[in-house]
Amino acid sequence: MKTEKLMTPSIENIPGVEAKAVFMIDSGSTFREQKTDAVKLGEHDFYMPWGKTNDLPYNILDLIESDETVSTCLMWNAQMCYGSGLKYNTDKASEEVAKEVEEWELENSLTSYFLGVAQDLKHWAFAISVIILSQDGKSIARLIRKEACYCRFSKANEKTGAIEKVYYGPWRDTVELKDLEVIPLLDEHNPWGDLKERIANQKNKKNKENKFAIVTRIPTADHTYYPIPYWAALFRSNWYDIKRLIALAKKSKIQNAAPIRYLVEISDKYFERLFNQEGITDPEERKARVVKAKQEILDFLSGTENSGKTWFANFWTYPDGQECHEVMITRVDDKKEGGDWESDIQESVNMICFTFQVHSNLVGSVPGKSQMNNSGSDKRELYTIAQALQKPYHDLLFLVHRIIIKFNGWEGVTPEVPFIQLTTLDEGTDAKEVKPSNKTNNDEGNNE
């Protein structure tokens, strides 16, 4: 039973006191590295868990879906990466090749595929694409996206250091090898060379592999099986928790006049230790123990007779020196009421948008009537900058399509993602597509 589901944010009455306390799971340790060992699936199959209990992406998705600003910013970034959509440019291809490409595009939904991998890249800093060969093995017939949160990497080869397989399946449940799709993973650093070598080596084999995975990974400062995206700083800096606390405080104020005086942050490790000490394994008994633990804290906070008493709880220190407490009780400034929280909400929303590199005026996420509003020209520039910043992500994603084009022998075909450029009213249109220039430096020099 996962303890994360047993403890959810809640507002509780403090007995004997006209005040409330907020209980929250501290999200600061969500993305922290936890050493994990490979898990055996079969005689020759070992996978690396994603997080200590292999459910890290689902815990993160729960946090994302619990905050409208975070979920909106992530979707915005995916839409910016999508641009005007992935297209195979056949302007320089022969008529025969152009028809073949058009037929291939009809058989493969590039629209849903590209928006899907854009979301994976923005959420998890990596995406998995699967190419499937034709029956005769002479061309790549299908292109499929495998949702990153349902993918796990095999343990790296001890001799070469290469990750050789991707396991795709319902990891939310307890799984066995028979429940998973096992896909050979092409060399991350040279997928094209690896594909050519595999095809050459299996020419005389009866059982030929016709399906291969390609990983698109954002290079990060640290190289792990599952990279930590840059926006993980949002949880480590506590701004996510601050915004949720404000929302809970406003809810409490609307429901009744009792103010929130205490914020109680409880680490999931607190309940793990509690269950182990008391030998509680039954799911229902665990839930009841969580309720009892919360009541014990509320009783501690209630009444003047508890004045001067101290709450003892364990804590440990991470390698970077940051302390992690099992239970932290913080007194909340209860002088702020109703609209007085507006400036705090705006500050927390701005910090979240800043973390995702999303200007809050573009997504309309900053509350308040007196906020500064950019002019139309400024917004067009911000939109253009946001799209221009997607180029490195497009370059990473294009590798899969360059391999498809090369393998299928489509001369004169190139992948491209046109930008959507917002225009002024005098141009007679609201927006237009702008294709990336195919000119080289030599071409520009010859035109001077």
N, C-alpha and C positions, 0 to 999 in steps of 0.2 A: 504494500500500500504506500503510495507516495504521500509524504507528509505535507507537500506543498498544497494539496487540495484540502487538507484538514483545516488549515488556518487561512481564512480569507479576511480582507479588510472589513472592519466592523466598528460601529459606534455603540458603546455600552454605558449604561447609567452607573455612577459610583454610588453605592449604598449609603444613605444618610447624608448625602451632599447634593446640593442642587447644581450638579456639573456632570460632565461626561468625559470619557476617555476613548481615544481612538487606538485600535489594535491594528498593526500593519506588519507584514513580513518585510524585512529589510531587503531591498532589491540590489544593494550595493555589491553583493558577492555573486550575483547571477552569472556574470561573464568571466569570473576569475578562473585561472587555470587550476585544474585539479588533476593530479597525476592519475592516470588510468592505465590498466594493463589490457592487453589484447584478450578478447573473449573467443573461446573455441566454438565453432559452429559444426565442424566436421573434421575428418581426419587431416585434411590439408587446408582447411578454411578457418582463418582467424580474422575477426574484424576489430576495429578500434572504436570503442564507445564514444559518443559525442557528449562530453560531460561525464561526471563521475557515475551517474546512473543511466546514461544514454538517453535521457529525455530533455537535455538542455534546449534544443530548438523549440520544443513544445512549451516549455516554461517561458521562453522568450516570447513566443507567439501569444501566450496568455497575457503577458505584460503589454505587448503591442496593442492587442485588441481591447485592453482596459483603458486606453488613453486615446482620445480622438485626435490630439495633435500629433502624437507619434505615428499613428497609423496613417494619417493624412500626409505627413511629410515623407514617409516611406513610399506611399503610392505616387506622390508627386515626383519624387526622384526617379521612380521606375518609368513614369510617363515621359519625363524629360529624356531619359536614356532611349526610350522608344522613338522619340522624334516624330517623323512622318512615316515611320515603319520601314522595316527591312525590305529592300528590293534588289533583284539581280538585274543590273544594267546590261542590256544587250545591244546598245547603240552601235557598238563596233563589232558585233558578232554577225555571222552569216544568217540568212533567213532560215536555213535548216536548224542551226543551233538555237536561234531565237524561239522557234516553234517547240523544240525539245525542252527548252528551259520553261516555257509557258506551261507545257504539259506537266512537267515536274512540280512546278509551283502549285498547280491545281490539286495534285495528289498529296502535297504536304502543306499544312496550314501554317505558313510562315508568320501570320499575324499573331495567333495565339502562342506559337512557339517563342517568338521574339519578345513579346510582352512578358511571357513567363520567365525566360532566362534573365530578362532585365530586372524583374522582381527578385529572383534568387540572388543576383549579383549585388543588388542594393541591400537586401536583408542579411545575407550570410557571407558576402565577399567571395562566393564561388558559385558556379553553375555547372550542371552536368548535361551534356548533349549526347545522344546515342545515334549513331549512323548504322543503317541496315543495308547490306549489299543485296543486289538482285540475285535471282536464282543461279545465273551463270557466273556470278561474282565479278562481272566486268564493269559494273557501275554501282553507284550508291543510289538506292531507290527510295529510302525513307530517312527522315530526320525527325527525332522525337526528343522532347525535353523530359527529363526525369526530375521531379520536384526535389530540391536539395534537402529539405527536412526529412525526406524518406530515404535518403541515400547514406550509406556508411562505407568508409574506405577499409580495405583489407590491411592487415599489418604489412609494413614495408618489408621487402626482401632484404634479409640481413647482409647479403653479399653486395647487391647492387644499390640498395637504398630506394628502389622503385616501388611505388604502390601499384599492384598488378590487377586488382579487381575492385569493382563497385558492387555492393549488395543493396538491392532496392526492394523495399517491402514495408509492411505495416508495423513499424517499430514501436508504436504506442502500446502494442500488446507483446506478450512473451512470444518470441518467434523461434522457429527451428529452420535449418537450412532449406528444407522442402517448401517453406513458406516464402522464400526469397527468390528474386531474380538475380542471378549471378552474371555480371557483364564484364568481359575483359576490358581493362583500362589501358588505353594507349599511353605511351611514354609522355609524361606531362611536359617535358622539355623539347621533345621532338616527335610529336604525334604523326606527322606526315611520313617521316623516315621509318618509324615503327610500323605504320600501316603497310607500307610497301614491303618491308621485310617479312611481315606476317603472311601477306598474300603470296609472296614468292616461296615461302617455306611450306605452304600447305597445298601447293598445286597438285601434288600426287597423293594427297590424303583423301580418304573417303569421307570422314567426318570433318567438314570444313566449318570454321567459325565464320559467321556472316553478320555478327553484331558486335560493335565496339563502342566504348564510352570515351568521351573526350572531356576533360575537366578544364573549365575556364576559371582561373583563379586570379583575384586581385593581389598583386605582390604587396606583402605587408612587411613591417619591420621584423617580425618574428615569423618563422615558417613552421606551422604546425599542420596536423592532419586537417583540422577544421579551423580556418583562420578566424581571428577575432576582428569584427568590423570596427571601423573607426568610431562609429556612433555608440559603441559600448561605454564610452566616457560618460554618456548621459546617466547611466545607472551608478557609475562609480562616484559621480560628483553630487549625487543626492537630489538633483533637480527634478527627476521623475517623481520621487517620493514627496517632495515639497508640493508639487502641483496636485497630486492626489490628496494630500492632507488638506489643502485649501478647499478642494471640492467637497470633501467629507465635512469640513467645518461649516461650509455654507449650507449643506444639506441638513446638518443638525440645527443650525440657526433657523432655517425655514420651518422645520418640523415642530420645534418648540424653542422657548427662550433659554433653555439650559445651555450654557457655553461649554466648549471643549477646553478642558484645562490641562490634560495630559496626553502626550503621544507615547504609546508603548510599542516599540519596535522589537520584534522577536525573530531571532535567526531560526531557520529550519533545523539547524543542528541542535537547538535546545530541545525540541520534541524528540529528535532521534535519540539523544542521550537519555531523556526522560523515559521513553518507551523501553530502551535497553535495560535501564536500572530497575524498572518495575516489572519487566518481563511481559509487557503487553504486546500481543501479536494480532488479536482480533480487530478487524477494521472498525467495528462499531464501538468497541471498548476504547480504541485510540481516539475516536471522535469525542467520546464522553470525557476522556482525560484532558483533551484540549480545552473543552468547555470548563472543566474544573480548574485547570491551570489559569485560565483567564479570570475566573471568579476569585481565585486566591490573590491575584494581583489587584483586582478591584477592591477586595476587602482590605488589602494593605493600604490602598490610597484613601479609603473612606475614614471620616471622623477625625476630630481633633486629637483623639487619644493616640493616633499614630504619628503625631508630630515628633520629629527628631529621630524616628526609626530609620533603619538603613536596609535596603534591598541588596542581597548578595547574589551575584551571578558570575559565571565563568566568562573569560574572554581570552583570545589568543591574538598573536601578532603575525601579519603576513610578512613575507620576505622584504617587501618595500617599506616596512615599518608601520603600516596602517593597522590600527587595532580593530578587531571584530568582536563585538560583545554579543553574548547570547540573548540578553535582555537589556534594553535601554529605556528608561523612563524619563521623559523630558517634559518640563512644564511649558505649556503653550501660552503665549500672550493672549489672554481672553478679552482684551480691551477692544480689539478690532471686531466690528460687527457688520454684517450685510455688505453694502457697497464698499466699505473700507478695505476689503480684500482686493479691490480691483487692481491697484498698482502691483500687488504681489502676484496676481494671476498673470498680468501683462509681463512682468519680469520673468516668471517661470516659463511662459509660452515663448518669449523671445530667446531664452537660453536653449530650449528644445529645438526651435527652428534654426538657431545658430549652429547647433551640433550637427544638424542634417544639411547645412549649407542651403537652407531654403529661406528666402526673404519673406517675412510674415505678411507683407502687403500683397504678395502675389497669391497666397493661399487664403487670405482673409481670416487668419486665425487669431489676430490680436483683438481682444475685447476693448470696449470703451468708445465713447462718442468723440472725445477730444484728441484722439491719436493723430500723429502726423501722417498724412497721406501723400504718397509720391504722385508726381504728375504723370500723364500718359507717356511722355517721352522717357521718363526715368523707368517706368515699368517695362517699356519695350526694351530698354537697355538691359535691365535686370533679367528679363526673359531670354534675351540673346546671350548674355553671359552664362546663364544656367545651361543653355543648350551647348554652347561652345565647350563647357567643362566636361561634356560627355564624350569627347573625342577619345581619350585613352580607353574608356570602357568599350566603345565601338571597335577600336583596334584589337582589343582582346577578343571580343565576340566574333570578329570577322574571320579569325583563324579557322574556325570550323567550316565556314562557307568557302574559304579559299581552298581548303582540302577537298570539299565536295566538287567544286568547279574544276580543280586540277585532275581529280580522279576520273570524273566523267568526260574529260577532254573537251570542255566548252571553251573554245578559243574566243577571246574578245569579250568575255563576260566578267564583270566585277561586282562584288557586293557593295551596297551603299545605303546610307540612312540620310535622306534629305532632311534639312532643318525646316522648321516652320517659322518663318519670319513675320512678325507682326508689322503691319504697315500703317501709314498715316492716312487720314480720310481723303486727302487730295489724290491718292493713287487709285481710288475707286474700288478698293477691296480691303477687307479686314486683315487678311493674311495671305501669304504665298509660300510655296516651297522653294527652297534654295538648295541646289545640289552642290556637293563638295567639288572643288575644282580638280580635274584630272591632269592639269598641266604640271610638268616637272620644272625644275629650276632652269634646265637647258632650254625648254620651250619658251620660258619667259625671256631668257636672254636673247633668243633668236628673233623675238618680236620687237625688240627695242630698235 
